[in-house]
Amino acid sequence: MPRSGAWLLSDVAAAGHRQLDVACTKCDRKGRLSVLRLLAEHGPDISLPDLREHVAADCPRLKAVSISDMCGVMYPTLRL
């Protein structure tokens, strides 16, 4: 259930997701991450918007100043 409008990693796990697909709308980067590994590394209370900064930490667009140039990381197959 969302807290302050954001879903938590624990919500993803509670919904039965074992993998979390991650993709960027601005480039061809994409991947699949283990929810159990993410829980171990970041804890159950991390929000999905905050998690994007960790999964895309090496993206040069993550800290872009221009909104049109910002990283477009998202969770394309996530249905909660």
N, CA, C and O atoms as a GROMACS GRO file, in nm:
protein
  320
    1MET      N    1   0.085  -0.118   0.000
    1MET     CA    2   0.000   0.000   0.000
    1MET      C    3   0.089   0.124   0.000
    1MET      O    4   0.189   0.128   0.072
    2PRO      N    5   0.055   0.224  -0.078
    2PRO     CA    6   0.142   0.341  -0.088
    2PRO      C    7   0.144   0.424   0.040
    2PRO      O    8   0.042   0.440   0.107
    3ARG      N    9   0.260   0.477   0.071
    3ARG     CA   10   0.276   0.571   0.181
    3ARG      C   11   0.317   0.704   0.119
    3ARG      O   12   0.413   0.709   0.042
    4SER      N   13   0.246   0.807   0.150
    4SER     CA   14   0.274   0.940   0.093
    4SER      C   15   0.277   0.935  -0.059
    4SER      O   16   0.352   1.009  -0.123
    5GLY      N   17   0.195   0.849  -0.117
    5GLY     CA   18   0.185   0.841  -0.261
    5GLY      C   19   0.288   0.756  -0.329
    5GLY      O   20   0.285   0.743  -0.452
    6ALA      N   21   0.381   0.696  -0.256
    6ALA     CA   22   0.486   0.614  -0.318
    6ALA      C   23   0.477   0.470  -0.270
    6ALA      O   24   0.451   0.443  -0.152
    7TRP      N   25   0.499   0.379  -0.362
    7TRP     CA   26   0.503   0.237  -0.327
    7TRP      C   27   0.640   0.206  -0.267
    7TRP      O   28   0.741   0.265  -0.306
    8LEU      N   29   0.642   0.114  -0.173
    8LEU     CA   30   0.766   0.071  -0.109
    8LEU      C   31   0.811  -0.062  -0.169
    8LEU      O   32   0.732  -0.134  -0.230
    9LEU      N   33   0.938  -0.093  -0.149
    9LEU     CA   34   0.990  -0.220  -0.196
    9LEU      C   35   0.918  -0.336  -0.128
    9LEU      O   36   0.900  -0.441  -0.189
   10SER      N   37   0.877  -0.317  -0.004
   10SER     CA   38   0.801  -0.422   0.066
   10SER      C   39   0.666  -0.448  -0.002
   10SER      O   40   0.616  -0.560   0.002
   11ASP      N   41   0.608  -0.347  -0.064
   11ASP     CA   42   0.483  -0.365  -0.139
   11ASP      C   43   0.505  -0.452  -0.261
   11ASP      O   44   0.420  -0.534  -0.296
   12VAL      N   45   0.619  -0.435  -0.325
   12VAL     CA   46   0.654  -0.516  -0.442
   12VAL      C   47   0.667  -0.662  -0.401
   12VAL      O   48   0.615  -0.751  -0.467
   13ALA      N   49   0.737  -0.685  -0.289
   13ALA     CA   50   0.755  -0.821  -0.240
   13ALA      C   51   0.621  -0.881  -0.196
   13ALA      O   52   0.594  -0.998  -0.224
   14ALA      N   53   0.538  -0.803  -0.127
   14ALA     CA   54   0.408  -0.853  -0.080
   14ALA      C   55   0.315  -0.888  -0.195
   14ALA      O   56   0.228  -0.973  -0.181
   15ALA      N   57   0.333  -0.822  -0.308
   15ALA     CA   58   0.251  -0.850  -0.426
   15ALA      C   59   0.299  -0.976  -0.499
   15ALA      O   60   0.240  -1.016  -0.599
   16GLY      N   61   0.406  -1.038  -0.448
   16GLY     CA   62   0.454  -1.163  -0.506
   16GLY      C   63   0.558  -1.149  -0.615
   16GLY      O   64   0.593  -1.248  -0.680
   17HIS      N   65   0.608  -1.031  -0.638
   17HIS     CA   66   0.710  -1.011  -0.742
   17HIS      C   67   0.844  -1.062  -0.693
   17HIS      O   68   0.891  -1.024  -0.585
   18ARG      N   69   0.906  -1.146  -0.771
   18ARG     CA   70   1.041  -1.197  -0.739
   18ARG      C   71   1.149  -1.120  -0.813
   18ARG      O   72   1.263  -1.114  -0.769
   19GLN      N   73   1.112  -1.063  -0.925
   19GLN     CA   74   1.204  -0.985  -1.008
   19GLN      C   75   1.142  -0.848  -1.033
   19GLN      O   76   1.020  -0.834  -1.038
   20LEU      N   77   1.229  -0.749  -1.047
   20LEU     CA   78   1.183  -0.614  -1.077
   20LEU      C   79   1.251  -0.570  -1.206
   20LEU      O   80   1.373  -0.554  -1.211
   21ASP      N   81   1.171  -0.551  -1.309
   21ASP     CA   82   1.226  -0.503  -1.436
   21ASP      C   83   1.250  -0.353  -1.425
   21ASP      O   84   1.169  -0.279  -1.370
   22VAL      N   85   1.364  -0.310  -1.479
   22VAL     CA   86   1.402  -0.170  -1.478
   22VAL      C   87   1.442  -0.132  -1.620
   22VAL      O   88   1.515  -0.206  -1.686
   23ALA      N   89   1.394  -0.019  -1.668
   23ALA     CA   90   1.429   0.027  -1.803
   23ALA      C   91   1.431   0.180  -1.803
   23ALA      O   92   1.372   0.244  -1.716
   24CYS      N   93   1.499   0.234  -1.901
   24CYS     CA   94   1.507   0.379  -1.915
   24CYS      C   95   1.434   0.422  -2.043
   24CYS      O   96   1.448   0.359  -2.148
   25THR      N   97   1.358   0.529  -2.031
   25THR     CA   98   1.286   0.581  -2.148
   25THR      C   99   1.374   0.670  -2.234
   25THR      O  100   1.334   0.708  -2.345
   26LYS      N  101   1.493   0.704  -2.186
   26LYS     CA  102   1.582   0.795  -2.259
   26LYS      C  103   1.696   0.723  -2.331
   26LYS      O  104   1.758   0.780  -2.420
   27CYS      N  105   1.723   0.601  -2.292
   27CYS     CA  106   1.832   0.526  -2.356
   27CYS      C  107   1.792   0.378  -2.362
   27CYS      O  108   1.679   0.343  -2.328
   28ASP      N  109   1.883   0.294  -2.403
   28ASP     CA  110   1.850   0.152  -2.420
   28ASP      C  111   1.886   0.068  -2.298
   28ASP      O  112   1.888  -0.055  -2.306
   29ARG      N  113   1.916   0.132  -2.185
   29ARG     CA  114   1.952   0.057  -2.064
   29ARG      C  115   1.828  -0.012  -2.008
   29ARG      O  116   1.722   0.048  -1.996
   30LYS      N  117   1.845  -0.139  -1.972
   30LYS     CA  118   1.737  -0.213  -1.909
   30LYS      C  119   1.795  -0.333  -1.837
   30LYS      O  120   1.908  -0.375  -1.865
   31GLY      N  121   1.719  -0.388  -1.745
   31GLY     CA  122   1.766  -0.504  -1.671
   31GLY      C  123   1.657  -0.558  -1.581
   31GLY      O  124   1.546  -0.506  -1.576
   32ARG      N  125   1.692  -0.665  -1.512
   32ARG     CA  126   1.599  -0.731  -1.420
   32ARG      C  127   1.676  -0.756  -1.291
   32ARG      O  128   1.785  -0.812  -1.291
   33LEU      N  129   1.616  -0.713  -1.179
   33LEU     CA  130   1.680  -0.724  -1.050
   33LEU      C  131   1.600  -0.814  -0.957
   33LEU      O  132   1.478  -0.817  -0.963
   34SER      N  133   1.670  -0.886  -0.871
   34SER     CA  134   1.607  -0.973  -0.773
   34SER      C  135   1.548  -0.888  -0.661
   34SER      O  136   1.618  -0.805  -0.602
   35VAL      N  137   1.421  -0.907  -0.632
   35VAL     CA  138   1.356  -0.834  -0.524
   35VAL      C  139   1.419  -0.872  -0.390
   35VAL      O  140   1.436  -0.786  -0.303
   36LEU      N  141   1.453  -0.999  -0.370
   36LEU     CA  142   1.518  -1.041  -0.246
   36LEU      C  143   1.652  -0.971  -0.227
   36LEU      O  144   1.685  -0.929  -0.116
   37ARG      N  145   1.728  -0.960  -0.333
   37ARG     CA  146   1.857  -0.890  -0.324
   37ARG      C  147   1.838  -0.742  -0.294
   37ARG      O  148   1.910  -0.684  -0.212
   38LEU      N  149   1.740  -0.681  -0.359
   38LEU     CA  150   1.711  -0.540  -0.332
   38LEU      C  151   1.666  -0.519  -0.188
   38LEU      O  152   1.706  -0.421  -0.125
   39LEU      N  153   1.585  -0.610  -0.135
   39LEU     CA  154   1.543  -0.601   0.004
   39LEU      C  155   1.662  -0.611   0.099
   39LEU      O  156   1.671  -0.536   0.196
   40ALA      N  157   1.754  -0.703   0.070
   40ALA     CA  158   1.874  -0.719   0.153
   40ALA      C  159   1.964  -0.597   0.148
   40ALA      O  160   2.023  -0.558   0.249
   41GLU      N  161   1.975  -0.536   0.031
   41GLU     CA  162   2.065  -0.422   0.014
   41GLU      C  163   2.005  -0.290   0.061
   41GLU      O  164   2.078  -0.205   0.112
   42HIS      N  165   1.874  -0.271   0.044
   42HIS     CA  166   1.815  -0.140   0.067
   42HIS      C  167   1.704  -0.139   0.173
   42HIS      O  168   1.659  -0.032   0.215
   43GLY      N  169   1.662  -0.256   0.216
   43GLY     CA  170   1.558  -0.264   0.318
   43GLY      C  171   1.418  -0.252   0.259
   43GLY      O  172   1.401  -0.205   0.147
   44PRO      N  173   1.318  -0.295   0.335
   44PRO     CA  174   1.181  -0.299   0.284
   44PRO      C  175   1.113  -0.162   0.276
   44PRO      O  176   1.014  -0.147   0.206
   45ASP      N  177   1.166  -0.064   0.346
   45ASP     CA  178   1.098   0.066   0.354
   45ASP      C  179   1.146   0.168   0.253
   45ASP      O  180   1.105   0.284   0.259
   46ILE      N  181   1.231   0.128   0.159
   46ILE     CA  182   1.273   0.223   0.056
   46ILE      C  183   1.161   0.238  -0.046
   46ILE      O  184   1.101   0.140  -0.089
   47SER      N  185   1.133   0.361  -0.083
   47SER     CA  186   1.028   0.385  -0.182
   47SER      C  187   1.083   0.360  -0.322
   47SER      O  188   1.204   0.369  -0.344
   48LEU      N  189   0.995   0.328  -0.414
   48LEU     CA  190   1.041   0.303  -0.552
   48LEU      C  191   1.104   0.426  -0.615
   48LEU      O  192   1.201   0.412  -0.690
   49PRO      N  193   1.054   0.548  -0.589
   49PRO     CA  194   1.125   0.665  -0.643
   49PRO      C  195   1.267   0.679  -0.586
   49PRO      O  196   1.360   0.716  -0.659
   50ASP      N  197   1.285   0.649  -0.458
   50ASP     CA  198   1.420   0.655  -0.399
   50ASP      C  199   1.507   0.542  -0.452
   50ASP      O  200   1.628   0.559  -0.471
   51LEU      N  201   1.448   0.427  -0.476
   51LEU     CA  202   1.523   0.312  -0.527
   51LEU      C  203   1.581   0.340  -0.665
   51LEU      O  204   1.689   0.290  -0.698
   52ARG      N  205   1.512   0.418  -0.745
   52ARG     CA  206   1.561   0.448  -0.880
   52ARG      C  207   1.698   0.514  -0.876
   52ARG      O  208   1.779   0.493  -0.966
   53GLU      N  209   1.726   0.593  -0.773
   53GLU     CA  210   1.857   0.656  -0.761
   53GLU      C  211   1.967   0.554  -0.735
   53GLU      O  212   2.083   0.577  -0.771
   54HIS      N  213   1.932   0.443  -0.674
   54HIS     CA  214   2.030   0.338  -0.648
   54HIS      C  215   2.050   0.249  -0.771
   54HIS      O  216   2.164   0.215  -0.805
   55VAL      N  217   1.942   0.212  -0.836
   55VAL     CA  218   1.955   0.121  -0.951
   55VAL      C  219   2.012   0.192  -1.073
   55VAL      O  220   2.066   0.127  -1.163
   56ALA      N  221   1.999   0.324  -1.078
   56ALA     CA  222   2.053   0.401  -1.190
   56ALA      C  223   2.169   0.491  -1.146
   56ALA      O  224   2.195   0.593  -1.208
   57ALA      N  225   2.237   0.452  -1.039
   57ALA     CA  226   2.342   0.537  -0.980
   57ALA      C  227   2.452   0.572  -1.079
   57ALA      O  228   2.512   0.680  -1.068
   58ASP      N  229   2.481   0.486  -1.173
   58ASP     CA  230   2.589   0.514  -1.268
   58ASP      C  231   2.540   0.580  -1.397
   58ASP      O  232   2.616   0.595  -1.493
   59CYS      N  233   2.414   0.619  -1.400
   59CYS     CA  234   2.359   0.686  -1.518
   59CYS      C  235   2.403   0.833  -1.518
   59CYS      O  236   2.381   0.904  -1.420
   60PRO      N  237   2.466   0.879  -1.626
   60PRO     CA  238   2.510   1.018  -1.631
   60PRO      C  239   2.394   1.118  -1.634
   60PRO      O  240   2.414   1.236  -1.607
   61ARG      N  241   2.274   1.073  -1.666
   61ARG     CA  242   2.158   1.162  -1.673
   61ARG      C  243   2.084   1.174  -1.540
   61ARG      O  244   1.993   1.256  -1.528
   62LEU      N  245   2.122   1.094  -1.442
   62LEU     CA  246   2.048   1.091  -1.316
   62LEU      C  247   2.043   1.227  -1.248
   62LEU      O  248   1.940   1.263  -1.190
   63LYS      N  249   2.149   1.303  -1.255
   63LYS     CA  250   2.155   1.433  -1.188
   63LYS      C  251   2.149   1.549  -1.288
   63LYS      O  252   2.198   1.658  -1.260
   64ALA      N  253   2.090   1.525  -1.403
   64ALA     CA  254   2.080   1.630  -1.506
   64ALA      C  255   1.997   1.747  -1.454
   64ALA      O  256   1.901   1.729  -1.379
   65VAL      N  257   2.036   1.866  -1.495
   65VAL     CA  258   1.966   1.986  -1.453
   65VAL      C  259   1.839   2.007  -1.535
   65VAL      O  260   1.735   2.044  -1.481
   66SER      N  261   1.847   1.984  -1.663
   66SER     CA  262   1.732   2.002  -1.752
   66SER      C  263   1.637   1.884  -1.739
   66SER      O  264   1.678   1.768  -1.748
   67ILE      N  265   1.511   1.913  -1.718
   67ILE     CA  266   1.412   1.806  -1.702
   67ILE      C  267   1.400   1.721  -1.828
   67ILE      O  268   1.368   1.603  -1.820
   68SER      N  269   1.424   1.779  -1.944
   68SER     CA  270   1.416   1.703  -2.068
   68SER      C  271   1.535   1.611  -2.088
   68SER      O  272   1.531   1.524  -2.175
   69ASP      N  273   1.639   1.628  -2.009
   69ASP     CA  274   1.760   1.546  -2.022
   69ASP      C  275   1.775   1.448  -1.906
   69ASP      O  276   1.873   1.373  -1.901
   70MET      N  277   1.681   1.448  -1.811
   70MET     CA  278   1.693   1.363  -1.692
   70MET      C  279   1.676   1.216  -1.725
   70MET      O  280   1.612   1.179  -1.824
   71CYS      N  281   1.735   1.133  -1.642
   71CYS     CA  282   1.724   0.988  -1.655
   71CYS      C  283   1.577   0.948  -1.650
   71CYS      O  284   1.498   1.002  -1.572
   72GLY      N  285   1.541   0.854  -1.734
   72GLY     CA  286   1.402   0.810  -1.741
   72GLY      C  287   1.382   0.670  -1.687
   72GLY      O  288   1.298   0.595  -1.738
   73VAL      N  289   1.458   0.632  -1.583
   73VAL     CA  290   1.445   0.497  -1.529
   73VAL      C  291   1.304   0.476  -1.474
   73VAL      O  292   1.248   0.563  -1.408
   74MET      N  293   1.250   0.357  -1.503
   74MET     CA  294   1.114   0.323  -1.459
   74MET      C  295   1.104   0.173  -1.441
   74MET      O  296   1.198   0.099  -1.472
   75TYR      N  297   0.992   0.129  -1.393
   75TYR     CA  298   0.964  -0.013  -1.369
   75TYR      C  299   0.852  -0.054  -1.464
   75TYR      O  300   0.735  -0.053  -1.425
   76PRO      N  301   0.885  -0.091  -1.588
   76PRO     CA  302   0.784  -0.106  -1.693
   76PRO      C  303   0.681  -0.217  -1.675
   76PRO      O  304   0.569  -0.205  -1.725
   77THR      N  305   0.716  -0.323  -1.605
   77THR     CA  306   0.621  -0.435  -1.594
   77THR      C  307   0.555  -0.443  -1.456
   77THR      O  308   0.482  -0.538  -1.428
   78LEU      N  309   0.581  -0.346  -1.371
   78LEU     CA  310   0.530  -0.350  -1.235
   78LEU      C  311   0.382  -0.317  -1.232
   78LEU      O  312   0.340  -0.210  -1.276
   79ARG      N  313   0.304  -0.410  -1.180
   79ARG     CA  314   0.161  -0.390  -1.163
   79ARG      C  315   0.127  -0.426  -1.018
   79ARG      O  316   0.126  -0.543  -0.980
   80LEU      N  317   0.099  -0.324  -0.938
   80LEU     CA  318   0.066  -0.350  -0.796
   80LEU      C  319  -0.082  -0.334  -0.772
   80LEU      O  320  -0.129  -0.351  -0.660
   0.00000   0.00000   0.00000
